[in-house]
């Protein structure tokens, strides 16, 4: 039984370094999966980095951690994921990613305005464009746009038709399957559909594809064990942002550092909306924990970090804590 591959969202520069450091010391291959919101050709919320600036940092990490094995991947490359539906923006992302040396691109046109057939044809054009620029670029297809529900066996027919469509003109590495997992607030609220996943995993493996599960945050070792032999790769991202926000705000409370300006900023920007589940927006601390990572580049956050650094090396504290999360997943999914 092969190990499950672990893919991690680059929620911050500390997350990126934690991934490289873990890979370096453990000699473990890992994937970094940047969304267009996080890092893109025109910038993103992670340090306001453009793709080029991000890759400059990646090159620094590779030099600092020479034994690391980290693949650089684009997550959800398609219209609408960053609020922009212009296809020129998507093609600019693809061309910039490939020019900068990305290893994998996830083509996801689930928000393309058109029928399923039109979505597929638009995705095909984007994939063919990617392969023209780099015939060896790895590909990921499928979408995780779900609500954490169980998918019935009748979904298999439609899914197989989509897989066959992509296989007719390219050879994807990963196919994203809606396994039932779903992240809300600071917990896993989905329901892993074991029987369905087993069936689709067998189907995909027969066709030479690996099953990728998104939304795998906040899983215990026991829950990850259910995925062995059924899932080939998992994505985690928001959990790392929450862990970093929790650490920074907790240490601020310990040292008496004023966090109110940061809480007010996060609350005013409203990025917490997609994460709320049973709580309301009145809980400003919860909003800051679940959506704080969108604002790590803000002056309010930087002021907190500056004050924390007068008490301790908070950069190292964050990296070490994030490495505990990476290690939990990596050690749980090794066969």
N, C-alpha and C positions, 0 to 999 in steps of 0.2 A: 504494500500500500504506500503510495507516494505521499510525501509531506504536502500539507496545504500551504500555498504561497500566501504571504502576508503583504498587503498593499496599504499604505498609510498616506493620509492627506497631509500636505505640508502646511499645517495650521500656523506655523511661526518659524523663525530662524532656529529657535531652540528645538522644535520638533524635528526639523531637517537634520540638525547635528546629532540629536538622539538616535535617529535612524542610521546615520553613517557610523556613529560610534558603536552601536550595537552590532551592526553588520561587520565592522572591522574586528572587534574583539571576539565575536562568536563565529566569524567566517560564514555568516549566513546571508543568502541572497534575499533582498527586500525590494519592494517597489514603492516609489513616491508617485502619488496620483494627484496632480494639480488640476483643480477646476478652473474654468475661465473667470469665475469670480475671484479666485485666490491670486492667480498669476496669469497674465495674458500679454499679448503684444503691445497693448496700450496701458498696461498696469493692472493692479488688483489690490485687494485689501491686505495681503501679506507683505508688509513693509513697503507698500506702494510699488512693488517691483514689477518691471516689465519682464518678459520672458528672457531677454538678454541678460538683465541684471540677476535674475534667478539663476541662470546657468553659470554666470561668473561665480556666484556663491557655491554652486554645485562643484565647480572645478576646484575651488578652494577646499571644499570638504574632501574631495577625492585625493588631493595632495596631502591633507592632514591625516586622513585615514586610508592609507594605500591598500589595505587588505579588504576594504569594503567592497561589496557587490550590490550596488543599488541601481535599479533600472529607473529611468526618468520617463514618466508616463503622463499623458493628457487624459483627464477624466471628463466625460460628457461634453465632447466637442460637437456642438449642434446649436441651432438657433433657439433663443429663448432662455437659456440657462443663466445668462447674465442680464436678461432683460432686453437684449438686442436680437432682433430677428433678421437683420440684414445678412444675406448669405456672403457678401463680400467680407464681412467681419470673420465669418467661419473660415473662409479660405485663407485669410490673412493669418489666423491662428495656426492653421495647418502648415502653411509655408514657413512661418517663423519657427514653429516647433521643429520641423524637419531640418531647417537651416542650422538651428542651435544644437541639434544632436539628440533630440528625444528618441527613446527606444520604442515607444508604443503610443498609439492614439486610439482613444475610444470614440468612435463615430456614433452619435446618438441623435437621431432626428425625430424623436417622439413629440417635440413641440413644433415641428414644421407644420405650417398651416395648409392642410390638404388632406386627402384621403390616405388610407394606409398604403395604397399602391403608389401614390405620389410621394409619400414620405420615404418609401423604400427606394424609389428611383432617384430622389434627391440625395439620399445617403449613398447610393451607388456612385453617383457622380463625385461626391466628396472622397470616397474611398479610392476611386480610380485616379483622382487627382493626387492623392497621397502617394499612391504606388508609382505614379509617373515621376514624382520628386525623389522617392526612395523606394525602390522595388523590395527592399528588405525590411521596411518598417513593420513592426508587429501591430496587429489590429485587434480591437475589442469591439463587439457589436452587442445589440440588445439594450434594454433599459431597465432601470430599477424604480421607475415612477409608480409606486404602489402605496397602498394604505395598510399594509401588514395583514392582509386577509389571506385565507387559504385558497389556493387555486385548484380547481378540479381537474380530473384526468382528461376531460374534454378539451382542456386548453392545449393538450399535447399536439393535436392535429394542426392547429394554427401555428404553434411554436415550431413544429417540424417544417412547415411550409416556409416560414421565415428563415430558418436555418438553411434550408435548401436553396433559397433565393440568394443568400450571401455566398454560400459555397459555390454557386454557379459561376462566380467571377472573381472570388478572392479566397484566401485561406486564413480566416481569423484564428487567433490564438485563444481568445476568451469569448464566451457568450454569457451575457449577464442574465441571470434568472431571478425572477421575483419569488424568493423562497418563503416569504411571509414575515421576514424580519423587518422591524421598523423602530427607529429611534425617536423618542420624544422626551423633552426636558432632559433629565439625566438618568435615563433608564431605557432598557429594551422592552418595548411594549408589544412587539409583534409575536407571531406564533409560527415557529419553524415547521413547515409542512413536509415531514420526513418522507412519507410515501410518494408524494409528487416529486420531490427532489431526487429520490432514488431513481424514479422512472426517467426523468429528464436527463439525469447524469449519465445513465446507460445509453440513452439516445445520442447525446452529444459526443460521448466517448467513441461510439461506433462511427461517428462522422468526423472524428479527429479534432474535436473541440474540447476545451476545458470549461467547466462550469464555474462562473464567478458570482459570488454573493456580495452585494453591497449592503450597507446598513448593519454591519456585524458588530457594532459597538456594544459595550456593556455586557458581554457574554462571559459566563463562568467557564471554568475548565470543563465541567460536565456538559454544558451546552455546546462547547467547541468539539468535544468528543463525538457528539452526534453527527458532526459534519464530516468526520474522517471516512473516506471511502465514498462520500456522496458529494462533496464540494472540493473543488481543486484550488480555489483562491478566495480570499475574503478581503473586503475593504473596511477599514476603520478610519474615522476622521474627527467628527465632532467631540468624541470622548477626549481626545488629546487637547482640544481647545478648552473644554470644561476643566480638565485636570490642571492646566496651566493657570486659568483664571482663578480657580479655587485656591491654588497655592499662593498666588500673588496677593489675593484679597485677604486670605487668612493671615499671612505674614504681616500684612499691613495692619490688621487689627491687633496683632501681637505687639507691634512696635508703635502703635498709636498714630499711624499715618492716615491722613484724611483720604477716604476713598469716595466721598460723596460726589465730587465733580465727575468722576468716572462713572459712577452709578447713574447719574443724571444724563450723561452723554449717551450711554448705551440704551437707556430707557427711551430717550427722545428719538433715537434713530430707528427704533422699531424692528430691528433684525430678529428679535426674540420671537416674533409672531409665529414663525413656522415651527418653533420647537415646543410651544405651550401645549399641554395635554389636559391636565386636571386643574392646574392653577390658573390664576388670572394675572393680568399685567400689573396689578397692585403690588405684587411681590417683586420689588425692584432688585433685590439681591438675587433671586432666581433668574431674572432676566439678564442680569450682569454675568452670572455664571454660565448660562447657556449661550449667550451671544457676545460675550466679552471679546472673543477672539477676532471678531470683525473689526475691532477697534484697538488692536495692539499697536498700530502705527499712529495713534492719536497723541496729542500733547498731554492729555489727561493721564493716559497710561504711562507715557514716558516719564512724567513727573513722579509717579508712584515708584517706578523702577529705579529712578535716580536716588530717591530717598532710601529705598530698600538696600541699594548697593553701598550706602554709607554704614549699614549694619552687617551685611554679609555679601558673599558673592552669589547674588540671586540668580544670575545666569546659569551657574553650575547647579544650583539647587533645582531649577526648572528642568534642566537637561536630565539630571539624575532621576527625578520623579517621573518624567516622561519615559525614560528608559525602563522603568518598572512596568509601565503599561505595555510597551513593546515586548518586553521579556515575558509577561504573562501570556500574551497571545502566541508569541513565537514558541515558547516552551510547551504550550498546550496543544499546538497543531503539528508538532514534530511527531512522526510515527514512532 
